[in-house]
Amino acid sequence: MFVSPENRRFLPGVPPVLLPGGAALRDVLAAPDGTGGRVPVCDGRSIAVMTTLCVVDGPGDAGSVTQAALSEAEIGAAAGRAQAVRDAGRALVVSLEGQLTEEHGRQGIALLHDGRARGGFVRALG
């Protein structure tokens, strides 16, 4: 499934965070453990972050693709994100239903702990 650039956010940090909205991924990602606050590992899934594209794959036919850099001005930031994911060996993928808002981008990982999102750590390729 293609996730439009307007409906995804990349959040800096360790680990880096990909926040896709309206993605079919939400239905196949794990729900976080609300009791311990633990973020699950998404077995059978992988993420490849490049300067131009970001692909979340698995399991089976589930997955998404989104553009990473939309202009020449964004290439440096996109390359930095790709390197951060490779360095960490993983990324945190947090998926929401519907359209993302700027507020969702500010909340980031907290979205996993209030029941609005699903997701977890996804192994990096490359």
C-alpha positions in Angstrom: 0.0 0.0 0.0 1.3 3.5 -0.9 1.3 6.0 2.0 1.2 9.5 0.8 3.9 11.9 2.0 1.2 14.0 3.6 0.1 11.0 5.7 3.5 10.0 7.2 6.1 11.4 9.5 9.7 10.5 10.2 10.6 11.3 13.8 14.3 11.6 14.8 15.7 9.8 17.8 17.1 6.5 18.8 15.5 4.4 17.5 14.2 6.4 14.5 10.4 6.4 14.2 8.2 6.0 11.1 4.6 7.2 11.7 2.3 6.1 8.8 -1.3 7.1 9.0 -4.2 5.4 7.2 -2.0 2.4 6.4 -3.2 -1.1 6.2 -0.2 -1.8 8.3 -2.1 -0.9 11.4 -4.1 -4.1 11.1 -1.1 -6.3 11.0 1.1 -4.6 13.5 1.2 -5.7 17.1 -0.7 -4.0 19.9 1.6 -2.7 22.6 1.6 -4.4 26.0 -0.4 -1.8 28.0 0.5 -3.3 31.3 4.2 -3.1 31.1 4.5 -0.3 28.6 6.7 -2.5 26.5 6.9 -2.0 22.8 6.8 -5.2 20.9 9.1 -6.5 18.2 7.3 -7.0 14.9 8.6 -10.4 13.9 8.4 -11.2 10.2 8.6 -7.6 9.2 11.4 -5.5 7.8 12.1 -1.9 6.9 14.3 -0.5 4.2 14.9 3.3 4.4 16.6 4.9 1.5 17.0 8.5 0.4 14.1 8.3 -2.0 11.8 5.5 -0.6 10.9 3.9 2.7 9.5 0.3 2.5 7.9 -1.7 5.4 7.5 -5.3 4.3 5.8 -8.4 5.7 4.5 -10.6 6.8 3.2 -12.1 3.6 1.7 -9.5 1.3 1.3 -6.9 4.0 3.5 -3.8 3.6 3.7 -0.2 2.6 5.9 2.2 0.6 6.3 5.9 1.0 8.5 8.6 -0.5 11.4 9.7 1.7 12.6 12.8 0.0 10.2 15.0 -1.9 12.7 17.6 -3.2 16.4 18.3 -3.5 16.2 20.3 -0.3 15.0 17.1 1.6 17.7 14.8 0.3 20.1 15.5 3.2 17.5 14.8 5.9 16.3 11.7 4.1 19.9 10.4 3.8 20.4 11.1 7.5 17.2 9.1 8.4 18.3 6.2 6.3 21.7 6.1 8.0 20.1 6.4 11.4 17.9 3.3 10.7 20.9 1.4 9.4 23.0 2.4 12.5 20.2 1.4 14.9 19.5 -1.8 13.0 15.8 -1.2 13.4 13.1 1.5 13.5 10.0 1.9 15.5 6.9 1.8 13.2 3.8 3.3 14.7 0.7 3.2 12.6 -2.6 5.1 13.1 -6.0 4.9 11.4 -7.0 7.9 9.3 -5.2 11.1 8.4 -2.2 12.1 10.5 -2.1 15.5 12.1 0.8 17.7 13.3 -0.3 16.8 16.8 0.3 13.1 16.1 3.8 14.0 14.9 4.5 15.7 18.2 3.1 12.8 20.3 5.2 10.2 18.5 5.8 7.1 20.6 3.2 8.2 23.3 0.6 7.2 20.7 1.4 3.5 21.4 0.6 3.8 25.0 -2.9 5.3 24.8 -4.5 2.7 22.5 -4.7 4.8 19.4 -1.9 3.2 17.5 -0.3 -0.2 16.8 3.3 -0.9 16.0 6.7 -1.9 17.3 10.3 -2.4 16.4 11.0 -3.5 12.9 14.3 -5.0 11.7 16.3 -2.9 9.2 17.5 -4.2 5.9 20.8 -3.2 4.6 
